[in-house]
Amino acid sequence: MSDLRGVEYLPEPTDRSMLSAVDPTVVDHEGSWRSEVMGWAPQQVRPVARTRRSSVTIGGLALFALLVALGMVAWQNQWYVIELPLPDSEWAYEATTVRDLQEVGLSGQGVRLCMVDTGVDASHEALKHVNITFKDLIDGSAEPVDYGSVAHGTLMSGLLLSNTHQHGISPNVTFAMVAALRAGSDDANSGTDADVADAIRWCQFEFQADIISLSLGGSTARVDEREGASSAATRQATDAGVFVVAAAGNDGGPSDDGDVASPGSARLAISVGATDRTGSLWDNSSTGSALDSNGELRASPHQKPEVVAPGVNIISTGDNNRWYSSSGTSDSTVFVAGTLALLLEAYPHLKPQPGGSSACIETVKTALMQSVDPNEPPGHDVHRGYGSLNAQAWYEALAAAPMCTAS
């Protein structure tokens, strides 16, 4: 068989299954001559392509097994790791001009911010630098824990505090987390209105917060209905000059109940709706009502919602040291609360004072109303509020604002 390795096989014109072996090195062995001799003329005869069978040897099998074994050892010892880049939401920080305020040195230093949520997983690498004051209204844990579905409180905390991968809005605030919500049977986070009210009061009186961030909400009281406990606690806090920033709610569209969620519906609270990467309103962002729970017409700068901010496909810290994506007015609320912390650092006279009033909240909300994107229609919209969050413009509006009296 070794003598036939250099030959070519030409098919017979009447039966292609019959082959003739020819030596291609013979002089004058051109294609036309082949066709004449083989009876193919005037067609050109073509050699039959030969496939080479691969042979398997003992040595080849041994080499393959050795390579597989080396690959397993390398994988187990992490000698080579292919790490895909983590996604981020840097677009949201840029769209709100938060990074512009950070570039002038603002980080929330000296501002006390209290968040009411499902708790927080303080073991996440991006949060390890934070000294967290933790209050547990669920199970009384002394150590930080997150009771939420997909670690909701940890997600919100990361937007504010993270110092790795995606840096937070105001990472140097003095931070407290109150666990007042937990995952239910349907994996939705929920809690009692009474617990949320207790959490708000703890933030105000025990932690002495400058800002209370509420990425939560319930149904707003209707006319002739009794005000909920969390709304009453919010009014108590804002009347004393404590800023309360709350989610507008996620029931927009056909299921919208006609107003933003409570306690963001309280007059002096800042209610926040959500937008996507293009700046368009998120479909599920709740609509505000022209009337408050007393049936009275809401007036500027307290029409609801007051502002919208990024809240769709936002990347932040999750459980087990991972990064998650979430959507909702919860996320947009943190953008506003975190920005407000930067502003209170820049203008500390706006922070609540002992025996203070709501005068500075009026000033801050008026500046917010005046600072939205100039390309947006003037006035208030029941979906988008006064417009999109613009941190730099809000900062500049407060610089020109008249001095408020907080006492």
Residue pairs with C-beta under 8 A, 6 or more apart in sequence:
4 21
6 23
6 24
6 25
7 21
7 22
7 23
7 24
8 21
8 22
8 23
8 24
8 47
8 48
9 19
9 20
9 21
9 22
9 47
9 48
9 50
10 19
10 20
10 22
10 34
10 38
10 45
10 47
10 48
11 17
11 18
11 19
11 20
11 45
11 48
12 18
12 19
12 20
12 38
12 39
13 38
13 39
13 40
13 45
14 39
19 48
20 38
22 29
22 34
23 29
31 44
31 45
32 41
32 44
34 40
34 44
34 45
35 41
35 42
35 43
35 44
35 45
38 45
73 79
74 80
86 165
86 315
86 323
87 315
87 323
87 325
88 165
88 166
88 315
89 166
89 310
89 313
89 314
89 315
89 316
90 166
91 277
91 310
92 277
92 309
92 310
92 314
92 335
93 99
93 169
95 277
95 279
95 310
95 388
96 309
96 310
96 335
96 339
96 388
96 389
96 390
96 391
97 390
97 391
97 392
97 393
98 169
98 335
98 338
98 339
98 342
98 391
100 391
100 392
101 339
101 342
101 346
101 391
101 392
101 395
102 167
102 342
106 170
106 342
106 345
106 346
107 170
107 171
107 172
107 342
107 345
108 169
108 170
108 171
108 172
108 173
108 338
108 341
108 342
108 345
109 172
109 173
109 345
110 174
110 345
110 348
111 170
111 173
111 174
111 210
111 211
111 341
111 344
111 345
111 351
112 173
112 174
112 176
112 207
112 208
112 209
112 210
112 211
113 160
113 170
113 173
113 174
113 175
113 176
113 209
113 210
113 211
113 212
113 213
113 337
113 338
113 341
114 175
114 176
114 177
114 178
114 202
114 203
114 207
114 209
114 211
114 212
114 213
115 153
115 156
115 157
115 160
115 175
115 176
115 177
115 178
115 212
115 213
115 214
115 215
115 337
116 178
116 180
116 181
116 196
116 199
116 200
116 203
116 212
116 213
116 214
116 216
117 148
117 152
117 153
117 156
117 157
117 177
117 178
117 179
117 180
117 181
117 215
117 216
118 146
118 147
118 148
118 149
118 151
118 152
118 153
118 179
118 181
118 182
118 183
118 189
119 134
119 136
119 138
119 144
119 145
119 146
119 147
119 148
119 153
119 154
119 177
119 179
120 127
120 132
120 134
120 144
120 145
120 146
120 153
120 154
120 157
120 177
120 179
121 127
121 144
121 145
121 146
121 151
121 154
121 317
121 318
121 319
122 128
122 130
122 132
122 134
122 143
122 144
123 321
124 154
124 158
124 317
124 318
124 319
124 321
125 164
125 321
126 158
126 161
126 162
126 163
126 164
126 165
126 166
126 317
127 154
127 157
127 158
127 161
127 162
127 317
129 163
129 171
130 157
130 161
130 171
130 175
131 174
131 175
132 144
132 175
132 176
132 177
133 174
133 175
133 176
133 177
133 207
134 141
134 142
134 143
134 144
134 176
134 177
134 178
134 179
135 176
135 177
135 178
135 179
135 199
135 202
135 206
135 207
136 142
136 145
136 178
136 179
137 178
137 179
137 180
137 195
137 198
137 199
137 202
138 147
138 179
138 180
138 182
139 145
139 147
141 179
144 177
145 179
146 152
146 153
146 154
146 179
146 319
147 153
147 179
147 181
147 182
147 183
148 154
148 181
148 182
148 183
148 189
149 183
149 187
149 188
149 189
150 318
150 319
150 324
150 326
151 317
151 318
151 319
151 324
152 181
152 189
152 215
152 326
152 330
153 177
153 179
153 181
154 316
154 317
154 318
154 319
155 316
155 317
155 318
155 324
155 326
155 330
155 331
156 213
156 215
156 316
156 330
156 331
156 333
156 334
157 175
157 177
157 317
158 166
158 168
158 316
158 317
158 318
159 168
159 169
159 314
159 316
159 331
159 334
159 335
159 338
160 168
160 169
160 170
160 171
160 173
160 175
160 213
160 334
160 337
160 338
160 341
161 168
161 170
161 171
161 173
161 175
162 168
162 171
162 316
162 317
163 171
165 323
166 315
166 316
166 323
168 338
169 334
169 335
169 338
169 339
169 341
169 342
170 338
170 339
170 341
170 342
170 345
173 338
173 341
176 203
176 207
176 209
178 199
178 202
178 203
180 191
180 195
180 196
180 198
180 199
181 189
181 190
181 191
181 195
181 196
181 216
182 189
182 190
182 191
183 189
184 190
189 216
191 216
193 218
193 228
193 229
193 230
194 229
196 214
196 216
196 218
196 229
196 230
196 233
196 263
197 228
197 229
197 230
197 232
197 233
198 233
200 212
200 214
200 230
200 233
200 234
200 237
200 244
200 263
201 233
201 236
201 237
203 209
203 212
203 237
203 242
204 212
204 233
204 236
204 237
204 240
204 242
209 242
210 242
210 243
210 341
210 344
210 351
210 352
211 242
211 243
211 244
211 245
211 337
211 340
211 341
211 344
212 234
212 237
212 242
212 243
212 244
212 245
213 245
213 333
213 334
213 337
214 244
214 245
214 246
214 247
214 263
214 264
214 333
215 246
215 247
215 328
215 329
215 330
215 331
215 333
215 334
216 246
216 247
216 261
216 330
217 246
217 247
217 248
217 249
217 260
217 261
217 262
217 263
217 264
217 286
217 329
218 228
218 230
218 261
218 262
219 257
219 261
219 262
220 231
220 257
220 259
220 260
220 261
220 262
220 265
220 289
220 293
221 227
221 228
221 231
221 262
221 293
222 293
223 291
223 293
223 294
223 295
225 293
227 235
227 293
228 262
228 263
230 262
230 263
231 262
231 263
231 265
231 266
231 293
233 263
234 244
234 246
234 263
234 266
234 268
234 269
235 266
235 267
235 268
237 244
238 244
238 266
238 267
238 268
238 269
238 358
238 361
239 268
239 357
239 358
240 352
240 356
240 357
240 358
241 351
241 352
241 353
241 356
241 357
241 358
241 359
241 360
241 361
241 406
242 352
243 270
243 340
243 344
243 352
243 361
243 364
244 263
244 264
244 266
244 268
244 269
244 270
245 269
245 270
245 272
245 333
245 336
245 337
245 340
246 261
246 263
246 264
246 269
246 270
246 271
246 272
246 333
247 261
247 264
247 271
247 272
247 328
247 329
247 330
247 332
247 333
248 260
248 261
248 264
248 271
248 272
248 273
248 274
248 285
248 286
248 288
248 304
248 305
248 329
249 260
249 261
249 264
249 285
249 286
249 329
250 274
250 284
250 285
250 286
250 328
250 329
250 330
251 257
251 261
251 284
251 286
252 281
252 282
252 283
252 284
252 285
252 286
252 287
252 383
253 283
253 284
256 286
256 287
257 286
258 287
258 289
259 265
259 286
259 287
259 288
259 289
259 304
260 271
260 273
260 286
260 287
260 288
260 289
260 304
260 305
261 271
261 286
261 329
263 269
264 270
264 271
264 272
264 304
264 305
265 271
265 292
265 293
265 304
267 292
267 298
267 302
268 302
268 358
268 361
268 362
268 365
270 306
270 307
270 336
270 340
270 365
270 368
271 288
271 304
271 305
271 306
271 385
272 305
272 306
272 307
272 308
272 309
272 329
272 332
272 333
272 335
272 336
273 281
273 282
273 285
273 286
273 305
273 307
273 308
273 309
273 311
273 329
273 332
273 383
273 384
273 385
274 281
274 282
274 284
274 285
274 308
274 309
274 310
274 311
274 312
274 327
274 328
274 329
274 331
274 332
275 281
275 282
275 285
275 308
275 309
275 310
275 311
275 312
275 332
275 384
275 388
276 282
276 310
276 311
276 312
276 313
277 310
277 312
277 313
279 388
281 308
281 383
281 384
282 311
282 312
282 327
282 328
282 329
284 327
284 328
285 305
285 308
285 311
285 329
285 383
286 305
286 329
287 382
287 383
288 298
288 303
288 304
288 305
288 382
288 383
288 385
289 298
289 304
289 382
290 297
290 298
290 303
290 382
291 297
291 298
292 298
298 304
300 366
300 369
300 380
300 386
301 362
301 365
301 366
301 368
301 369
301 386
302 365
303 380
303 385
303 386
304 382
304 385
305 384
305 385
306 365
306 368
306 369
306 385
306 386
307 336
307 368
307 372
307 385
307 386
307 387
307 388
307 389
308 332
308 384
308 385
308 387
308 388
308 389
309 332
309 333
309 335
309 336
309 388
309 389
310 331
310 332
310 335
311 327
311 328
311 329
311 330
311 331
311 332
311 335
312 327
312 331
313 325
313 326
313 327
314 325
314 326
314 327
314 331
315 323
315 324
315 325
316 323
316 324
316 326
316 331
317 323
317 324
318 324
332 389
335 389
336 389
339 389
339 391
339 394
340 364
342 391
342 395
343 350
343 364
343 394
343 395
343 398
344 350
344 351
346 395
346 398
347 398
347 399
349 360
349 403
349 404
349 406
350 360
350 363
350 364
350 398
350 404
350 406
351 360
351 406
352 360
352 406
353 406
353 407
354 407
355 407
356 406
356 407
357 405
357 406
357 407
359 404
359 405
359 406
360 404
360 405
360 406
362 404
363 398
363 401
363 402
363 404
364 398
366 401
367 394
367 397
367 398
367 401
368 386
368 394
368 397
369 386
370 397
371 390
371 393
371 394
371 396
371 397
372 386
372 387
372 388
372 389
372 390
372 393
373 387
373 388
373 390
373 393
376 384
376 387
376 388
379 386
380 386
